[in-house]
Amino acid sequence: MLFKKIAIAAAVATTLAFVGCAKKTEEAPAADAAASEAVVAASEATAAASAATVEAASATEAAASAVDAAPAASEAAASAAK
């Protein structure tokens, strides 16, 4: 009788373990797909941030050139007004 109870308990434990592993196996591809999508999104965000940095650097250089040219333009306008 005790042996029968032990055998039943072992069978139940084995079944539960098998079902648990099967669920993990089914969930793994979905998790992998989500991780892949996250990596792609992160790559796109990095590329966008890099492009924005380049554009900001260009805008900064243009602003610096405008600041450098402003005194010369003021002098030219003053000369023309005389």
All heavy atoms as a GROMACS GRO file, in nm:
protein
  526
    1MET      N    1   0.083  -0.119   0.000
    1MET     CA    2   0.000   0.000   0.000
    1MET      C    3   0.087   0.125   0.000
    1MET      O    4   0.058   0.219  -0.074
    1MET     CB    5  -0.091  -0.005   0.122
    1MET     CG    6  -0.193   0.104   0.123
    1MET     SD    7  -0.310   0.074  -0.007
    1MET     CE    8  -0.449   0.152   0.058
    2LEU      N    9   0.191   0.128   0.084
    2LEU     CA   10   0.281   0.244   0.089
    2LEU      C   11   0.355   0.258  -0.044
    2LEU      O   12   0.372   0.370  -0.094
    2LEU     CB   13   0.380   0.227   0.206
    2LEU     CG   14   0.479   0.342   0.223
    2LEU    CD1   15   0.406   0.471   0.258
    2LEU    CD2   16   0.579   0.307   0.331
    3PHE      N   17   0.396   0.146  -0.101
    3PHE     CA   18   0.465   0.151  -0.229
    3PHE      C   19   0.375   0.209  -0.337
    3PHE      O   20   0.420   0.288  -0.421
    3PHE     CB   21   0.510   0.009  -0.269
    3PHE     CG   22   0.581   0.004  -0.401
    3PHE    CD1   23   0.711   0.051  -0.413
    3PHE    CD2   24   0.518  -0.044  -0.515
    3PHE    CE1   25   0.776   0.049  -0.534
    3PHE    CE2   26   0.582  -0.047  -0.636
    3PHE     CZ   27   0.712   0.000  -0.646
    4LYS      N   28   0.246   0.174  -0.334
    4LYS     CA   29   0.151   0.224  -0.432
    4LYS      C   30   0.136   0.376  -0.419
    4LYS      O   31   0.132   0.449  -0.519
    4LYS     CB   32   0.016   0.155  -0.412
    4LYS     CG   33  -0.085   0.189  -0.518
    4LYS     CD   34  -0.213   0.110  -0.497
    4LYS     CE   35  -0.317   0.144  -0.600
    4LYS     NZ   36  -0.442   0.071  -0.581
    5LYS      N   37   0.131   0.429  -0.297
    5LYS     CA   38   0.119   0.573  -0.274
    5LYS      C   39   0.243   0.647  -0.323
    5LYS      O   40   0.235   0.754  -0.382
    5LYS     CB   41   0.094   0.602  -0.127
    5LYS     CG   42  -0.044   0.563  -0.080
    5LYS     CD   43  -0.064   0.599   0.066
    5LYS     CE   44  -0.203   0.558   0.111
    5LYS     NZ   45  -0.226   0.592   0.252
    6ILE      N   46   0.359   0.586  -0.297
    6ILE     CA   47   0.484   0.647  -0.342
    6ILE      C   48   0.489   0.651  -0.494
    6ILE      O   49   0.531   0.751  -0.555
    6ILE     CB   50   0.606   0.574  -0.283
    6ILE    CG1   51   0.611   0.596  -0.132
    6ILE    CG2   52   0.735   0.619  -0.349
    6ILE    CD1   53   0.717   0.514  -0.061
    7ALA      N   54   0.446   0.542  -0.558
    7ALA     CA   55   0.446   0.535  -0.704
    7ALA      C   56   0.352   0.640  -0.764
    7ALA      O   57   0.384   0.706  -0.864
    7ALA     CB   58   0.408   0.396  -0.751
    8ILE      N   59   0.235   0.656  -0.702
    8ILE     CA   60   0.139   0.756  -0.751
    8ILE      C   61   0.197   0.896  -0.734
    8ILE      O   62   0.188   0.980  -0.824
    8ILE     CB   63   0.003   0.740  -0.678
    8ILE    CG1   64  -0.064   0.611  -0.722
    8ILE    CG2   65  -0.086   0.860  -0.707
    8ILE    CD1   66  -0.188   0.577  -0.643
    9ALA      N   67   0.256   0.925  -0.620
    9ALA     CA   68   0.315   1.056  -0.595
    9ALA      C   69   0.427   1.085  -0.696
    9ALA      O   70   0.439   1.197  -0.748
    9ALA     CB   71   0.367   1.065  -0.452
   10ALA      N   72   0.508   0.984  -0.723
   10ALA     CA   73   0.617   1.001  -0.820
   10ALA      C   74   0.561   1.027  -0.960
   10ALA      O   75   0.612   1.112  -1.034
   10ALA     CB   76   0.707   0.879  -0.821
   11ALA      N   77   0.454   0.957  -0.996
   11ALA     CA   78   0.392   0.976  -1.127
   11ALA      C   79   0.333   1.116  -1.140
   11ALA      O   80   0.348   1.183  -1.244
   11ALA     CB   81   0.284   0.871  -1.151
   12VAL      N   82   0.268   1.163  -1.033
   12VAL     CA   83   0.211   1.298  -1.034
   12VAL      C   84   0.322   1.402  -1.045
   12VAL      O   85   0.313   1.498  -1.124
   12VAL     CB   86   0.124   1.321  -0.909
   12VAL    CG1   87   0.087   1.468  -0.896
   12VAL    CG2   88  -0.002   1.235  -0.915
   13ALA      N   89   0.428   1.386  -0.969
   13ALA     CA   90   0.540   1.480  -0.973
   13ALA      C   91   0.604   1.482  -1.111
   13ALA      O   92   0.637   1.589  -1.165
   13ALA     CB   93   0.642   1.444  -0.867
   14THR      N   94   0.621   1.366  -1.173
   14THR     CA   95   0.681   1.358  -1.306
   14THR      C   96   0.591   1.426  -1.409
   14THR      O   97   0.639   1.501  -1.496
   14THR     CB   98   0.703   1.211  -1.345
   14THR    OG1   99   0.785   1.149  -1.246
   14THR    CG2  100   0.769   1.199  -1.480
   15THR      N  101   0.462   1.404  -1.399
   15THR     CA  102   0.367   1.467  -1.492
   15THR      C  103   0.369   1.618  -1.478
   15THR      O  104   0.372   1.691  -1.578
   15THR     CB  105   0.224   1.414  -1.466
   15THR    OG1  106   0.225   1.271  -1.481
   15THR    CG2  107   0.126   1.475  -1.564
   16LEU      N  108   0.368   1.666  -1.354
   16LEU     CA  109   0.372   1.811  -1.332
   16LEU      C  110   0.502   1.872  -1.386
   16LEU      O  111   0.501   1.980  -1.445
   16LEU     CB  112   0.355   1.843  -1.185
   16LEU     CG  113   0.215   1.814  -1.127
   16LEU    CD1  114   0.215   1.840  -0.977
   16LEU    CD2  115   0.109   1.899  -1.195
   17ALA      N  116   0.612   1.802  -1.365
   17ALA     CA  117   0.740   1.852  -1.415
   17ALA      C  118   0.740   1.856  -1.568
   17ALA      O  119   0.787   1.952  -1.629
   17ALA     CB  120   0.854   1.765  -1.364
   18PHE      N  121   0.685   1.751  -1.629
   18PHE     CA  122   0.679   1.746  -1.776
   18PHE      C  123   0.591   1.857  -1.831
   18PHE      O  124   0.627   1.925  -1.928
   18PHE     CB  125   0.627   1.609  -1.820
   18PHE     CG  126   0.617   1.595  -1.969
   18PHE    CD1  127   0.731   1.578  -2.045
   18PHE    CD2  128   0.495   1.602  -2.033
   18PHE    CE1  129   0.722   1.567  -2.183
   18PHE    CE2  130   0.486   1.591  -2.170
   18PHE     CZ  131   0.600   1.573  -2.246
   19VAL      N  132   0.476   1.880  -1.770
   19VAL     CA  133   0.386   1.986  -1.815
   19VAL      C  134   0.450   2.123  -1.796
   19VAL      O  135   0.442   2.210  -1.882
   19VAL     CB  136   0.250   1.978  -1.741
   19VAL    CG1  137   0.166   2.101  -1.767
   19VAL    CG2  138   0.174   1.852  -1.783
   20GLY      N  139   0.519   2.144  -1.683
   20GLY     CA  140   0.588   2.270  -1.659
   20GLY      C  141   0.696   2.297  -1.762
   20GLY      O  142   0.710   2.408  -1.812
   21CYS      N  143   0.773   2.196  -1.797
   21CYS     CA  144   0.878   2.212  -1.899
   21CYS      C  145   0.818   2.239  -2.035
   21CYS      O  146   0.872   2.318  -2.113
   21CYS     CB  147   0.966   2.087  -1.904
   21CYS     SG  148   1.070   2.067  -1.758
   22ALA      N  149   0.707   2.175  -2.066
   22ALA     CA  150   0.642   2.197  -2.195
   22ALA      C  151   0.593   2.341  -2.205
   22ALA      O  152   0.605   2.404  -2.311
   22ALA     CB  153   0.526   2.100  -2.212
   23LYS      N  154   0.537   2.395  -2.096
   23LYS     CA  155   0.492   2.535  -2.099
   23LYS      C  156   0.609   2.630  -2.120
   23LYS      O  157   0.600   2.725  -2.194
   23LYS     CB  158   0.418   2.570  -1.969
   23LYS     CG  159   0.279   2.514  -1.963
   23LYS     CD  160   0.208   2.561  -1.838
   23LYS     CE  161   0.068   2.506  -1.830
   23LYS     NZ  162   0.000   2.550  -1.708
   24LYS      N  163   0.722   2.602  -2.053
   24LYS     CA  164   0.839   2.688  -2.069
   24LYS      C  165   0.890   2.682  -2.212
   24LYS      O  166   0.934   2.782  -2.268
   24LYS     CB  167   0.948   2.646  -1.972
   24LYS     CG  168   0.918   2.682  -1.829
   24LYS     CD  169   1.030   2.640  -1.737
   24LYS     CE  170   0.994   2.670  -1.593
   24LYS     NZ  171   1.094   2.620  -1.500
   25THR      N  172   0.885   2.566  -2.274
   25THR     CA  173   0.930   2.550  -2.411
   25THR      C  174   0.840   2.626  -2.506
   25THR      O  175   0.888   2.686  -2.603
   25THR     CB  176   0.932   2.400  -2.450
   25THR    OG1  177   1.016   2.331  -2.357
   25THR    CG2  178   0.986   2.380  -2.590
   26GLU      N  179   0.709   2.627  -2.480
   26GLU     CA  180   0.617   2.702  -2.565
   26GLU      C  181   0.634   2.852  -2.548
   26GLU      O  182   0.619   2.928  -2.643
   26GLU     CB  183   0.472   2.663  -2.532
   26GLU     CG  184   0.436   2.521  -2.572
   26GLU     CD  185   0.299   2.480  -2.520
   26GLU    OE1  186   0.232   2.563  -2.455
   26GLU    OE2  187   0.260   2.366  -2.543
   27GLU      N  188   0.666   2.897  -2.428
   27GLU     CA  189   0.681   3.039  -2.402
   27GLU      C  190   0.814   3.094  -2.450
   27GLU      O  191   0.827   3.213  -2.476
   27GLU     CB  192   0.666   3.066  -2.252
   27GLU     CG  193   0.526   3.039  -2.199
   27GLU     CD  194   0.518   3.044  -2.047
   27GLU    OE1  195   0.623   3.069  -1.984
   27GLU    OE2  196   0.409   3.022  -1.994
   28ALA      N  197   0.914   3.009  -2.465
   28ALA     CA  198   1.048   3.054  -2.503
   28ALA      C  199   1.051   3.122  -2.640
   28ALA      O  200   1.111   3.229  -2.652
   28ALA     CB  201   1.146   2.938  -2.498
   29PRO      N  202   0.989   3.067  -2.745
   29PRO     CA  203   0.994   3.137  -2.874
   29PRO      C  204   0.929   3.276  -2.869
   29PRO      O  205   0.978   3.369  -2.932
   29PRO     CB  206   0.917   3.044  -2.968
   29PRO     CG  207   0.930   2.910  -2.908
   29PRO     CD  208   0.930   2.935  -2.759
   30ALA      N  209   0.822   3.288  -2.794
   30ALA     CA  210   0.757   3.419  -2.782
   30ALA      C  211   0.849   3.519  -2.713
   30ALA      O  212   0.858   3.635  -2.754
   30ALA     CB  213   0.626   3.406  -2.706
   31ALA      N  214   0.918   3.473  -2.611
   31ALA     CA  215   1.011   3.561  -2.541
   31ALA      C  216   1.129   3.598  -2.631
   31ALA      O  217   1.175   3.713  -2.630
   31ALA     CB  218   1.061   3.493  -2.414
   32ASP      N  219   1.176   3.502  -2.710
   32ASP     CA  220   1.285   3.531  -2.803
   32ASP      C  221   1.243   3.633  -2.909
   32ASP      O  222   1.319   3.724  -2.943
   32ASP     CB  223   1.333   3.402  -2.872
   32ASP     CG  224   1.409   3.311  -2.778
   32ASP    OD1  225   1.453   3.359  -2.672
   32ASP    OD2  226   1.424   3.192  -2.811
   33ALA      N  227   1.120   3.619  -2.958
   33ALA     CA  228   1.071   3.713  -3.058
   33ALA      C  229   1.058   3.853  -2.998
   33ALA      O  230   1.096   3.952  -3.063
   33ALA     CB  231   0.936   3.666  -3.112
   34ALA      N  232   1.009   3.861  -2.876
   34ALA     CA  233   0.996   3.992  -2.810
   34ALA      C  234   1.134   4.053  -2.787
   34ALA      O  235   1.153   4.174  -2.806
   34ALA     CB  236   0.921   3.977  -2.679
   35ALA      N  237   1.229   3.972  -2.749
   35ALA     CA  238   1.364   4.022  -2.727
   35ALA      C  239   1.426   4.072  -2.858
   35ALA      O  240   1.492   4.175  -2.862
   35ALA     CB  241   1.452   3.913  -2.665
   36SER      N  242   1.402   3.999  -2.966
   36SER     CA  243   1.454   4.041  -3.096
   36SER      C  244   1.393   4.174  -3.139
   36SER      O  245   1.463   4.262  -3.191
   36SER     CB  246   1.423   3.935  -3.202
   36SER     OG  247   1.492   3.816  -3.172
   37GLU      N  248   1.261   4.189  -3.117
   37GLU     CA  249   1.195   4.315  -3.151
   37GLU      C  250   1.252   4.430  -3.067
   37GLU      O  251   1.269   4.542  -3.116
   37GLU     CB  252   1.045   4.304  -3.130
   37GLU     CG  253   0.977   4.215  -3.233
   37GLU     CD  254   0.829   4.198  -3.207
   37GLU    OE1  255   0.773   4.272  -3.122
   37GLU    OE2  256   0.768   4.113  -3.273
   38ALA      N  257   1.280   4.402  -2.941
   38ALA     CA  258   1.336   4.506  -2.854
   38ALA      C  259   1.475   4.547  -2.902
   38ALA      O  260   1.510   4.665  -2.899
   38ALA     CB  261   1.341   4.456  -2.710
   39VAL      N  262   1.553   4.451  -2.947
   39VAL     CA  263   1.688   4.482  -2.997
   39VAL      C  264   1.679   4.567  -3.123
   39VAL      O  265   1.753   4.665  -3.140
   39VAL     CB  266   1.767   4.351  -3.024
   39VAL    CG1  267   1.894   4.379  -3.102
   39VAL    CG2  268   1.799   4.282  -2.892
   40VAL      N  269   1.585   4.532  -3.212
   40VAL     CA  270   1.567   4.611  -3.334
   40VAL      C  271   1.524   4.754  -3.301
   40VAL      O  272   1.576   4.850  -3.356
   40VAL     CB  273   1.465   4.543  -3.428
   40VAL    CG1  274   1.426   4.634  -3.543
   40VAL    CG2  275   1.522   4.412  -3.482
   41ALA      N  276   1.430   4.766  -3.208
   41ALA     CA  277   1.383   4.899  -3.169
   41ALA      C  278   1.496   4.980  -3.106
   41ALA      O  279   1.510   5.100  -3.133
   41ALA     CB  280   1.266   4.887  -3.071
   42ALA      N  281   1.578   4.916  -3.025
   42ALA     CA  282   1.691   4.986  -2.963
   42ALA      C  283   1.792   5.030  -3.069
   42ALA      O  284   1.847   5.141  -3.061
   42ALA     CB  285   1.758   4.897  -2.859
   43SER      N  286   1.814   4.947  -3.168
   43SER     CA  287   1.907   4.984  -3.276
   43SER      C  288   1.855   5.103  -3.354
   43SER      O  289   1.931   5.194  -3.388
   43SER     CB  290   1.927   4.865  -3.371
   43SER     OG  291   1.989   4.759  -3.303
   44GLU      N  292   1.723   5.102  -3.382
   44GLU     CA  293   1.664   5.214  -3.454
   44GLU      C  294   1.672   5.343  -3.372
   44GLU      O  295   1.700   5.450  -3.425
   44GLU     CB  296   1.518   5.184  -3.490
   44GLU     CG  297   1.504   5.076  -3.597
   44GLU     CD  298   1.360   5.036  -3.619
   44GLU    OE1  299   1.269   5.088  -3.551
   44GLU    OE2  300   1.338   4.952  -3.708
   45ALA      N  301   1.648   5.331  -3.242
   45ALA     CA  302   1.656   5.449  -3.155
   45ALA      C  303   1.799   5.503  -3.150
   45ALA      O  304   1.821   5.624  -3.151
   45ALA     CB  305   1.608   5.414  -3.015
   46THR      N  306   1.896   5.414  -3.146
   46THR     CA  307   2.036   5.456  -3.145
   46THR      C  308   2.072   5.528  -3.275
   46THR      O  309   2.140   5.630  -3.274
   46THR     CB  310   2.128   5.334  -3.125
   46THR    OG1  311   2.092   5.270  -3.003
   46THR    CG2  312   2.273   5.373  -3.120
   47ALA      N  313   2.024   5.474  -3.387
   47ALA     CA  314   2.052   5.538  -3.516
   47ALA      C  315   1.987   5.676  -3.523
   47ALA      O  316   2.048   5.772  -3.572
   47ALA     CB  317   2.002   5.449  -3.630
   48ALA      N  318   1.864   5.686  -3.474
   48ALA     CA  319   1.795   5.815  -3.474
   48ALA      C  320   1.867   5.916  -3.385
   48ALA      O  321   1.882   6.034  -3.421
   48ALA     CB  322   1.650   5.798  -3.429
   49ALA      N  323   1.913   5.870  -3.269
   49ALA     CA  324   1.985   5.960  -3.178
   49ALA      C  325   2.117   6.004  -3.240
   49ALA      O  326   2.158   6.120  -3.228
   49ALA     CB  327   2.010   5.890  -3.045
   50SER      N  328   2.182   5.914  -3.310
   50SER     CA  329   2.308   5.949  -3.376
   50SER      C  330   2.284   6.053  -3.486
   50SER      O  331   2.360   6.150  -3.499
   50SER     CB  332   2.370   5.823  -3.435
   50SER     OG  333   2.493   5.852  -3.496
   51ALA      N  334   2.179   6.034  -3.564
   51ALA     CA  335   2.146   6.130  -3.669
   51ALA      C  336   2.112   6.266  -3.609
   51ALA      O  337   2.152   6.371  -3.661
   51ALA     CB  338   2.030   6.078  -3.755
   52ALA      N  339   2.037   6.264  -3.498
   52ALA     CA  340   2.002   6.391  -3.433
   52ALA      C  341   2.127   6.461  -3.380
   52ALA      O  342   2.136   6.584  -3.385
   52ALA     CB  343   1.904   6.365  -3.319
   53THR      N  344   2.222   6.385  -3.331
   53THR     CA  345   2.347   6.444  -3.282
   53THR      C  346   2.424   6.510  -3.395
   53THR      O  347   2.477   6.620  -3.380
   53THR     CB  348   2.434   6.335  -3.216
   53THR    OG1  349   2.360   6.276  -3.109
   53THR    CG2  350   2.563   6.391  -3.163
   54VAL      N  351   2.427   6.443  -3.511
   54VAL     CA  352   2.497   6.500  -3.626
   54VAL      C  353   2.428   6.630  -3.670
   54VAL      O  354   2.495   6.730  -3.698
   54VAL     CB  355   2.502   6.398  -3.742
   54VAL    CG1  356   2.550   6.463  -3.871
   54VAL    CG2  357   2.593   6.282  -3.704
   55GLU      N  358   2.294   6.628  -3.675
   55GLU     CA  359   2.221   6.748  -3.715
   55GLU      C  360   2.241   6.862  -3.614
   55GLU      O  361   2.255   6.978  -3.652
   55GLU     CB  362   2.073   6.716  -3.729
   55GLU     CG  363   2.042   6.631  -3.850
   55GLU     CD  364   1.894   6.600  -3.862
   55GLU    OE1  365   1.812   6.672  -3.802
   55GLU    OE2  366   1.862   6.504  -3.933
   56ALA      N  367   2.245   6.828  -3.487
   56ALA     CA  368   2.267   6.931  -3.384
   56ALA      C  369   2.407   6.991  -3.398
   56ALA      O  370   2.425   7.112  -3.382
   56ALA     CB  371   2.247   6.871  -3.246
   57ALA      N  372   2.504   6.906  -3.429
   57ALA     CA  373   2.640   6.957  -3.447
   57ALA      C  374   2.646   7.051  -3.567
   57ALA      O  375   2.711   7.157  -3.563
   57ALA     CB  376   2.738   6.841  -3.466
   58SER      N  377   2.576   7.016  -3.674
   58SER     CA  378   2.573   7.104  -3.792
   58SER      C  379   2.506   7.236  -3.760
   58SER      O  380   2.552   7.343  -3.803
   58SER     CB  381   2.498   7.034  -3.907
   58SER     OG  382   2.566   6.917  -3.947
   59ALA      N  383   2.396   7.230  -3.685
   59ALA     CA  384   2.326   7.352  -3.647
   59ALA      C  385   2.414   7.440  -3.557
   59ALA      O  386   2.415   7.563  -3.570
   59ALA     CB  387   2.196   7.318  -3.575
   60THR      N  388   2.489   7.378  -3.468
   60THR     CA  389   2.579   7.452  -3.380
   60THR      C  390   2.688   7.521  -3.461
   60THR      O  391   2.721   7.638  -3.436
   60THR     CB  392   2.641   7.358  -3.275
   60THR    OG1  393   2.536   7.296  -3.202
   60THR    CG2  394   2.733   7.431  -3.180
   61GLU      N  395   2.743   7.449  -3.559
   61GLU     CA  396   2.846   7.509  -3.643
   61GLU      C  397   2.790   7.626  -3.724
   61GLU      O  398   2.856   7.731  -3.739
   61GLU     CB  399   2.904   7.404  -3.737
   61GLU     CG  400   2.992   7.302  -3.667
   61GLU     CD  401   3.041   7.192  -3.761
   61GLU    OE1  402   3.028   7.207  -3.884
   61GLU    OE2  403   3.094   7.092  -3.711
   62ALA      N  404   2.668   7.612  -3.774
   62ALA     CA  405   2.606   7.719  -3.852
   62ALA      C  406   2.581   7.841  -3.763
   62ALA      O  407   2.603   7.956  -3.805
   62ALA     CB  408   2.474   7.670  -3.913
   63ALA      N  409   2.537   7.816  -3.640
   63ALA     CA  410   2.514   7.927  -3.547
   63ALA      C  411   2.645   7.997  -3.512
   63ALA      O  412   2.651   8.120  -3.505
   63ALA     CB  413   2.446   7.876  -3.421
   64ALA      N  414   2.750   7.919  -3.494
   64ALA     CA  415   2.880   7.979  -3.464
   64ALA      C  416   2.930   8.063  -3.581
   64ALA      O  417   2.986   8.173  -3.563
   64ALA     CB  418   2.981   7.870  -3.430
   65SER      N  419   2.908   8.017  -3.703
   65SER     CA  420   2.948   8.094  -3.821
   65SER      C  421   2.869   8.224  -3.830
   65SER      O  422   2.923   8.329  -3.866
   65SER     CB  423   2.925   8.011  -3.948
   65SER     OG  424   3.008   7.898  -3.947
   66ALA      N  425   2.739   8.216  -3.796
   66ALA     CA  426   2.656   8.336  -3.799
   66ALA      C  427   2.702   8.437  -3.696
   66ALA      O  428   2.705   8.558  -3.721
   66ALA     CB  429   2.510   8.299  -3.776
   67VAL      N  430   2.740   8.388  -3.579
   67VAL     CA  431   2.790   8.477  -3.474
   67VAL      C  432   2.920   8.542  -3.517
   67VAL      O  433   2.943   8.661  -3.495
   67VAL     CB  434   2.806   8.400  -3.341
   67VAL    CG1  435   2.884   8.482  -3.240
   67VAL    CG2  436   2.670   8.362  -3.286
   68ASP      N  437   3.007   8.464  -3.582
   68ASP     CA  438   3.134   8.519  -3.630
   68ASP      C  439   3.112   8.622  -3.741
   68ASP      O  440   3.186   8.720  -3.751
   68ASP     CB  441   3.224   8.406  -3.682
   68ASP     CG  442   3.274   8.317  -3.569
   68ASP    OD1  443   3.269   8.360  -3.451
   68ASP    OD2  444   3.317   8.202  -3.597
   69ALA      N  445   3.011   8.601  -3.824
   69ALA     CA  446   2.986   8.690  -3.937
   69ALA      C  447   2.909   8.816  -3.896
   69ALA      O  448   2.911   8.917  -3.969
   69ALA     CB  449   2.908   8.617  -4.045
   70ALA      N  450   2.844   8.816  -3.783
   70ALA     CA  451   2.762   8.930  -3.741
   70ALA      C  452   2.841   9.060  -3.727
   70ALA      O  453   2.797   9.164  -3.777
   70ALA     CB  454   2.689   8.897  -3.611
   71PRO      N  455   2.958   9.060  -3.663
   71PRO     CA  456   3.033   9.187  -3.654
   71PRO      C  457   3.074   9.242  -3.790
   71PRO      O  458   3.067   9.364  -3.815
   71PRO     CB  459   3.155   9.152  -3.570
   71PRO     CG  460   3.116   9.031  -3.493
   71PRO     CD  461   3.020   8.957  -3.582
   72ALA      N  462   3.113   9.154  -3.879
   72ALA     CA  463   3.154   9.199  -4.013
   72ALA      C  464   3.035   9.259  -4.086
   72ALA      O  465   3.048   9.360  -4.156
   72ALA     CB  466   3.212   9.081  -4.091
   73ALA      N  467   2.917   9.196  -4.069
   73ALA     CA  468   2.797   9.249  -4.134
   73ALA      C  469   2.759   9.384  -4.075
   73ALA      O  470   2.717   9.476  -4.147
   73ALA     CB  471   2.682   9.150  -4.118
   74SER      N  472   2.776   9.399  -3.946
   74SER     CA  473   2.746   9.528  -3.882
   74SER      C  474   2.839   9.637  -3.933
   74SER      O  475   2.797   9.750  -3.961
   74SER     CB  476   2.758   9.515  -3.730
   74SER     OG  477   2.662   9.428  -3.680
   75GLU      N  478   2.968   9.603  -3.946
   75GLU     CA  479   3.066   9.700  -3.996
   75GLU      C  480   3.036   9.738  -4.141
   75GLU      O  481   3.046   9.856  -4.180
   75GLU     CB  482   3.207   9.644  -3.984
   75GLU     CG  483   3.256   9.635  -3.841
   75GLU     CD  484   3.394   9.569  -3.831
   75GLU    OE1  485   3.462   9.554  -3.934
   75GLU    OE2  486   3.432   9.534  -3.719
   76ALA      N  487   2.997   9.640  -4.219
   76ALA     CA  488   2.966   9.667  -4.360
   76ALA      C  489   2.843   9.756  -4.370
   76ALA      O  490   2.838   9.849  -4.453
   76ALA     CB  491   2.943   9.536  -4.434
   77ALA      N  492   2.744   9.731  -4.286
   77ALA     CA  493   2.624   9.813  -4.288
   77ALA      C  494   2.656   9.956  -4.243
   77ALA      O  495   2.604  10.053  -4.300
   77ALA     CB  496   2.518   9.752  -4.197
   78ALA      N  497   2.742   9.968  -4.144
   78ALA     CA  498   2.781  10.102  -4.097
   78ALA      C  499   2.859  10.177  -4.204
   78ALA      O  500   2.842  10.298  -4.224
   78ALA     CB  501   2.863  10.089  -3.969
   79SER      N  502   2.945  10.106  -4.274
   79SER     CA  503   3.023  10.168  -4.381
   79SER      C  504   2.931  10.212  -4.495
   79SER      O  505   2.950  10.319  -4.555
   79SER     CB  506   3.127  10.072  -4.435
   79SER     OG  507   3.218  10.038  -4.335
   80ALA      N  508   2.835  10.132  -4.527
   80ALA     CA  509   2.743  10.163  -4.635
   80ALA      C  510   2.654  10.281  -4.599
   80ALA      O  511   2.615  10.359  -4.685
   80ALA     CB  512   2.658  10.041  -4.667
   81ALA      N  513   2.624  10.297  -4.471
   81ALA     CA  514   2.537  10.405  -4.427
   81ALA      C  515   2.609  10.539  -4.434
   81ALA      O  516   2.547  10.644  -4.442
   81ALA     CB  517   2.488  10.378  -4.285
   82LYS      N  518   2.740  10.541  -4.430
   82LYS     CA  519   2.818  10.667  -4.431
   82LYS      C  520   2.822  10.722  -4.564
   82LYS      O  521   2.812  10.759  -4.656
   82LYS     CB  522   2.959  10.644  -4.380
   82LYS     CG  523   2.963  10.615  -4.233
   82LYS     CD  524   3.107  10.601  -4.191
   82LYS     CE  525   3.115  10.564  -4.045
   82LYS     NZ  526   3.247  10.546  -3.999
   0.00000   0.00000   0.00000
